[in-house]
């Protein structure tokens, strides 16, 4: 297992490294610094030229590359061999580290009675509770209070009133990676919850209020096993909008739990569950947006994830999605309308006062699409096969003729 430069004649890391050499200074004490802002552009380009083994996805690559460049710089002029050697040296040292349990602390806009108190998603264990965080995590409150005052000149509520507490745990070699994976897990859980909690349409609602009923609090912190901070900063949502805590009716809790259990079961049974999870992540993060134009663009991307995974082919999105409905021509026109708005919004910056309604329309199609994939989780062997089904003609005569030809081909080749 090693890190290598990508094998491409078009990629020339030595050109980027020459630029970094020109703006780099190493002090007598061994401190490495860079002039101006060009370093960030150069490193971003360099990062795209490196092949990392898939098994070390937990590495914080930006920090990792910075350390490798700094270590190589202390030994002289940078070149491609020195940098790749330092990257592998750091990798080998990291691989010897033991995994430890990290905890992500956040909050969620849901009130008692809780749909679930403990949920396992992948390797992450999610606990949701109404009371206070355990005392060993007091560093969260102190950090948020101190840094918020310093960075924003005001306090930041580490847990909005009415929100439930959330603790997500995961074993990892990296605090940053643990934080990223824990946030994905809680967002996948939110996505499934939002499929039931979100309204199908609102009239007269605040245009700048996110559509998702169940949202995270504005502050997330990562902790070691003993409760101390694993990072000296916190994740703060700059566009955080306070949500009214969602409350499930007591008599509905049992039915909702069955619904959620069935939903997750079907996701796991799918042969392409990772694609479905990625699409659900896009869905829930899109509808967290208070800018509905941004929400619509991001939600369209969630549709593309499933309907046009190899490129932004808008015809495929509208045609394949409309296949799900009996009134195909009608729904294709509605989808074309949404596509036209999406394109106009990107290319001309157009905005509509009814854009939130359009987001609800697109949510309707996304949820039908997800339902289709989950309902057929035992049938399709891949996303490609599912989309081949959606590409079938809708004319019954053509389908009957194809069936006869296929039956004949089966007999002919038997």
N, C-alpha and C positions, 0 to 999 in steps of 0.2 A: 504494500500500500504506500503510494507516494504521490506527491504533487508534481505536476509537469506543466510545461508550456503547451498550449494547444498547437497541434500540428497543422498550421495553415501558412502558406506563403504570403498571404495578405497581411498577416499580423506580425508586426516587428517590434517586440518589447524593447530591443536595444535603442530604438528611436525615442521611446518614452523615457527610458532610463537615462539617456543622454541629457534630456530636458531636466530631469530631477537632479542630476549631478550639477547642472548649471545654477540651480536655485537653492542648493543645499549647503549648509554650514555645519561643521562639527567642531565644537569648542574643545579646549584643552582638557576639560573635565569629562568629555565624551558625550555632551548633550547635543542632540541633533535638532536643527531647526530649518525652516524653509521660508524663503522670501515670497511675499505676495500670495495670491490665491490660486496660482497655476498648479500648485501641488495637488489640489483636490481634483482638478480635471485630469491630471496625468495619472493619478492613482486609480481613478474610476476607469480610465481606459486600460490600465495595466491589469486591473482585476478581471476584466472581460477576456483577457488573454491566457488565463490560468485555468487548468483543469484540476478540480479538487475531487478526491474520492467521495462517492456518495455516502459512504459510511461515516464521514466526518462532517455531516451537514450541521452539527451542533456548534461548529467553530464560528466565532464572531470574525468574519473574514476581513472587515475593515481594520479592526484592531490588530488582527493577525498579520496582515500585510504591512501595516505601519511598523510593527515590531521587527519584522524581517528586514525591511528597508533600513531601519535605524541600526540594527545589529550589523548588517552588511556594510553600512556607511562607516562604521567605526573601524572597519578593517581596510578601508581604502575606497577607490572609485567603484561605483556600482556597475555591475554587468549582469547579464542574464543568468550566468552560471552561479554567481555569488548569491543572488537573490533567491533563486530556486533552492539552493543548498540551505540557506537560512530558513526558508519556509519549511523544508523537510526536517531540519533540526528541531525547530519549534514544535512541529507536528509530533515528532517522536517523543518529545518531553511531555506534551499534552496527553498522549496516549497512555502514559504511565500513571496519570492521575486516576484516582478512584472516583467513581460516580458518587454523588451525594444527593440527598433529597432537598429540593428547593421548593419554596412556597410562594405563590403569587397571591397577594391580597388585593381585593377590589370590592366593589359593591354592585348590586343589581336592583333595578326598579321593579321589584315584585314584593308584595306583602303577604302576610299570613291569610289563609292557609297556603303553605308552599306546595307546589306541584310535586317536587322531589326535594329531599334533603341531601342525598348522596348520589352522585352519578359518575360512572366511569366511562370516559371516552378515550379510546386508545390506551396509552400508558398513564394518562392524567386522571387523578381522582379529584372530583369537584364536590366540595361541601358548601351548602347554603344554609344560613342560620339567621335567626332574628336578634339574638343577643349581641354582646360586645365581642370583639376579637379577643382571643386568649391573651393574658397579660404579657406573655413572652414577646409579643409583637408590638410592645409599646413604642419601639423605635419608629414604627410607621407614623404614628401621630406626631411625634417630635420632628421627624424629617419633613413631613408635609408642611407643618406649621412654620419651621425655620426657612426652608427653601422658597416656599410660596411668598412669604413676606419679602425675602431678598430679591427674588426674580420678578415678582408681579406687583410688589408694593401693597399686597393685601392678603388676607387669609384665603385659603382654599379648603373647602369642606372635604375632609378625607372620607366622609360617608354621609351623603345627603339624607335628610330626614325622611323616614319612611322606607328607605332602601334596606334590603337585606344584605348581610355580610357574605362574602365569598372567599373561600380559601381553596386554591387549586394546587395540588402537590404533584411533583414529577421528579424522577431520578435522572440526573444528567451530569456531564462533566463541565457544563458551562451555564452560568446564571443567565446570560443573555438568551441562549437557546431555550432554556427552561421557560423564561418569561414569554418568548414568542410562541412556543408550543402550548403553554397554559392558556394564553389569550385565544389561540385558535380553538382550543377545546371548549372554553366557555362560550365562544362565539358560535360554534356549531350547535351547542345546546340552546343558545338563544334563538338561533335560526329555526330550529324545530319548534320551540315554544311559540315563536312569532307566527308560524304558519297557522296556529290556532288563535293567537291573541290579537293579531293585527286586524284592523277594520278592513272590510272589502271596499269601502268607499266612505268618504266624509263630505259633508256639505257645510259651508260656512266656517270651516276650521281654519286655524292659523296657518297661513302658507309656509311659515318658517318653522313650523313644528315638525320634527321628524316623524315619519310614518310608524316606525317600530314602537310598539307599546312597551317592550321590555328592552331596556338599554343599560349599559354599564355606567358606573359612576365615573367621575372625571379623573380619578387618581388610582394608579396601580403601583404597588411596590413588590420587590422580590427579596425574600429572606432565606437565611441559612436554616439548618435544622434546629439550632438553638434559639431561633427567633431574631437573631441579629440581622442587620441589613446585609444583603449580598451585593448591593450596589449603593454608592453614595448619592444616588439621585432617584427620581421617581418618574414614571410615565404619566404625563399630563395631557388630557384631551383638550387642545386649544379651542375646538368648536363645540365643547360640551354644552348641552342644553338639558336643563333639569326636566325630568319626566315625572308625571303623576304616577306613583307606584301602582302597578297593575295588581288587581286583586281577583283571584279566582273564587267563584261562588262555591261555598262549602259542599253543596250537593253535586258539584261538577268535578270535584277533585279526582274521585275514583275513575270516572270515565276518561278524564284527561290523561291520567297516568297510563291507562290501557292504550290510549291513542299514541302517547309518546313512546311507550315501549314497543308498540307495533311499528312505528315510524323508524326507530333506530334499528330494529331487527331487520327490516327490509333494506335499509342502507347497507348493513353489514353483509347481507346475503348477495348483494349486487357484485358482479364480477369487476365492475369499474367503480367501486365505492369511493375511491380517492377522488375521482372526477366529480362525483355527486357532492362530496364533502366540500371540495373547492368551490363548486358552484353555489352551495348554500352559504359559504363564507362570504362570497361576493354579494349575495342577496342581502344578508343581514347587515353587512357593512355599508352597502349602498343606501339602505333605508334608515340608517343612523344619521344620514346627512340632513342638515336643516335647509341647505340650498337644493331645492327640488330639481333644478336643471342638472346638477351634479349627480343627484340620486338616480335620475333617469338614465344618464349615460352609463353609470356604473352598473345599474341593473340590466341594461341591454348587454353589457359585457358578461354578466352571469348567464344570460340566454345563449350568447355565442359560445360560451364554454362547453355547452352541451350540444348545440345545433350546428355549429361551424367551428370545430376545434382547430382546424388547420389554416384558419385565416378568416378575416372579416368579410365573409360572403353573405351579404344581406338578403339575397334572394333565397338562399338556403334557410336562413332563420325564419323568414315569413312563410315559405312554402312548407317546411317540415313542421312548424308549430301549428299551422292551420290544418294539417292532416289529422290532428287530434279531435277535430270537431265535425259534427255532421253538416253544419252550415259553413262549409269550408270557404266558399267564396266570400261570404260576409266577414268571417274572422280574418281572412287574409287581407281584406281591405282595411280593417281596423289595425292590423299589424303594420301594413304599409304606411298608414297614417302615423303610427308611432315611430316608424323608421324615418319618415320624412322629417318629423320634428327633431328627432335625435340628430340627424345629419345637419339640419339647418342650425341647430344649437351649437354644434361643434365648429362648423365652417363660417357661420355668420354671426355667432354670438346672440342669436335671437332668444327672446324669453317670452313666455306666455303666462298670463295670469291664471290659466287653468292647468299649469304644468303638474300640480299635485294630483289632479284628476288623472292625468296621463300616467303618472307613477302608479296609481292604484290600478289602472288598466293593465299596465305591464306586469304588476305583481300578480294579477289574475292569470295571465298567460304563463308566467314563471311557475306558479304553484301547480297549474295543470300539467306543465311539462315534467316537473319533479314527480308528481303523482303517477304519470305514465311510466317513468323509468322505475319507480319503486314497485308499481303493480306488476311489472314484468321482470322483476329482479331475478327470477328463476329461469327465465326464457332466454334472454340475450346474453351471449358470451362476451360481448364487448360493446363499447359505445359505437364503434363502426357498424356492427351488426344492427344495433338499434336504429341508427340513422339510415341504414339501407332499407329497413322496414318503413320508415317515414318517407322514403323516396319512392315507394311503390305508387303506381297510378291508382286513382280512386274510381275509375270507370270499371264497373262490374264485368262487362264483356271482355275487356282487356285482361283483367285478373283471371277470368275463367280460361281464356286462351293460354295464358302463361302457365296455369296449373296443368292444363292438358299437355303442354310442351314439356314441362318438368317431369310429369308422370311418365311420359314417353321416353325421356332421356334416362330416367332411372331404370326403366325396363330394358332400354337399349344397352346400357353400360353394365347391367347386372351379370 
